[in-house]
Amino acid sequence: MRLNRTLPPAASPIYPKDIISGLKGLVHGQRELERFKKELKTYFGIKHCFLLSSGKAALTLVLRALSDMHPHRDEVLIPAFTCYSVPSAIVRAGLKVRLCDINPDTLDFDFDQLSKILNKPNEPNEPNEPNKPNEPNEPNEPNQPFSRLLAVIPVHLFGLPSDINRLRELISDPEVNIVEDSAQAMGGEWNGKNLGTLGDISFFSLGRGKALSTVEGGIVLTNREDIAKRIMARLSRISDYSLIDMMKLVIKSILLNIFLHPGLYWVPKSIPFLRLGATIYDSTFNITKMSPYQAGLANGWEDKLQRLKVDRKKNSKNWLSSLKSGYIHHYCSNSSNLPNLIRYPIRFDNNALRERIVQQSHRLGLGIMYTYPDSIDHIKEITSHFKGKYFPVANKISKNLITLPIHPFVSQNDRSQITASISQQTQQTQ
Ligand SMILES: *Cc1c(COP(=O)(O)O)cnc(C)c1O
């Protein structure tokens, strides 16, 4: 166990002044939530905004609203390598997960495979599961012009923009909506447009380790009146945080303020039941409206996000220029046009090397981390959704990717240590 300076792999600081704003928000109540909503609508130039307890809660609500509009559709297409929260929200919404493999060099969809999937909406679905003998026959027999696809979810993984224009060109069915997963991309841009404004509807996460954090939180944005109306109907049936849960948020924000610092991060990291950094599939999360405490924590978010972006960009630029080796694949090519990342992904096509680098990082507290442990089709709770299907690229990527920290706690000394550690391990391979 390491009892010394340890970098978290990702961090969105919560400052004492944020906590004070949060407490003021508690006093202001609904007014604080309205302020946050209004600022978001203005910043993103979007008509409708809804605030929830998490990104997963936001996505679940969005999918349920879409499902209300198109009750005969129950499938949602996502990349086969992504955050486990995405399939967990789909399952929570009572829908089926469908996968498309990814491009190993962009982490976006494999667009050749995507175009085949989207142009073959009549492809017969999996046979009825044997444990559901009473289920009626699926309505989409191969010759019926009838699709069950409800939505496609492109993900800006780590902040790398997904090519949503290209996706849109492939979707010919107007009932299939694009739900833009901008959970990791708040403040990012693509071709001069804000990420989070490109889909029919989009969401951000304000969880720990996202671009901006209010302990937990989710934001939904849309310009579509029809979708907004359905969301409002659903939202009116969702409850608020209980007083106890709100107190827990206050305590968590104070703990985050203290323990995200590299000097103390080893404390929570060494407590096994916190399971920091573990990827867990869980479809039983809470779904509540955002509390005024969280809206208060977010007060001043535009400046804060801007400053965080500058720090993260500076660190990304450093990794791009200082780590040059035939063993390392970068996901950014041009230092003048770097995306707004929250963690800096690199790929090692040599497994042993990747393993050694992460182990060394554990010993030295360098904040280098694996990403998601497996492709989505291998999550044991949902493997039945994908019987007989394989997603080899997604599977391989899950074993080859790591991320480097780029948050504001990364110091010059950390940067030197990380660079030295990686080049030392890389040279041993040569
Ligand atoms: C974090 C995340 C989510 C879920 O957000 P939470 O606020 O953690 O529920 C969804 N999608 C992606 C890509 C994420 O990274």
The ligand as a Tripos MOL2 file, in Angstrom:
@<TRIPOS>MOLECULE
LIG
   15    15     1     0     0
SMALL
NO_CHARGES

@<TRIPOS>ATOM
      1 C1        -19.9310    8.8560  -16.4990 C.3       1 LIG1
      2 C2        -20.6000    8.4800  -17.7460 C.ar      1 LIG1
      3 C3        -21.9690    8.2750  -17.8090 C.ar      1 LIG1
      4 C4        -22.8570    8.2970  -16.6040 C.3       1 LIG1
      5 O1        -22.7460    9.4080  -15.8110 O.3       1 LIG1
      6 P1        -22.9430    9.3030  -14.2150 P.3       1 LIG1
      7 O2        -23.1290   10.7240  -13.8220 O.co2     1 LIG1
      8 O3        -21.7090    8.6970  -13.6870 O.co2     1 LIG1
      9 O4        -24.1420    8.4860  -13.9800 O.co2     1 LIG1
     10 C5        -22.5190    7.9700  -19.0330 C.ar      1 LIG1
     11 N1        -21.7770    7.8690  -20.1480 N.ar      1 LIG1
     12 C6        -20.4300    8.0570  -20.1240 C.ar      1 LIG1
     13 C7        -19.6520    7.9390  -21.3900 C.3       1 LIG1
     14 C8        -19.8030    8.3520  -18.9240 C.ar      1 LIG1
     15 O5        -18.4840    8.5180  -18.9010 O.3       1 LIG1
@<TRIPOS>BOND
     1     1     2 1
     2     2     3 ar
     3     2    14 ar
     4     3     4 1
     5     3    10 ar
     6     4     5 1
     7     5     6 1
     8     6     7 2
     9     6     8 1
    10     6     9 1
    11    10    11 ar
    12    11    12 ar
    13    12    13 1
    14    12    14 ar
    15    14    15 1
@<TRIPOS>SUBSTRUCTURE
     1 LIG1         1 GROUP 0 **** ****
